[in-house]
Amino acid sequence: VKNYEEGFWKSKYCLIIPGDTTGTSQTTRAMCAGCVPIFITSDFRDLPFSNILAYNRFSIRYHSWELTPRNITSESGGIDLSGAINMYNSLQEMISNGTYAELRHHVEIARDFFNYHKFGSRSPYGAALVSMFQDDLDEYK
């Protein structure tokens, strides 16, 4: 367990793959560790507080079909890894061109909304209230 938790703190990027829901506990671990989350999902609307947080400012999002090969085997008979290789190259480029640093800066700002040990307006509890209020406002538009 110790090495598992340390992995979040040592990583630049953390893959967030949905389990029962898109907003898994991995999101909280990644955000609190300051890791840029990479969401791999089919529906981004299910991310926590997606109606009030601009996920594009602090995370990377891939639709699952972008990484899943259409044809499971390549011409050479092996598994087609082109989607994963493209993602890896893209992440390396983000480090080189400064995009990673910008995302990481915004993780520092947004991570308070994922820290369940903090109370106040910039906490999950405050975000839940704002999110419910925003939903109510949207109903009246």
Secondary structure as UniProt FT lines:
FT   HELIX           2..10
FT   STRAND          13..16
FT   HELIX           25..33
FT   STRAND          36..41
FT   HELIX           44..46
FT   TURN            48..52
FT   HELIX           55..57
FT   STRAND          60..63
FT   HELIX           64..67
FT   TURN            75..76
FT   HELIX           82..97
FT   HELIX           99..110
FT   HELIX           111..114
FT   TURN            116..117
FT   TURN            121..122
FT   HELIX           124..139
//
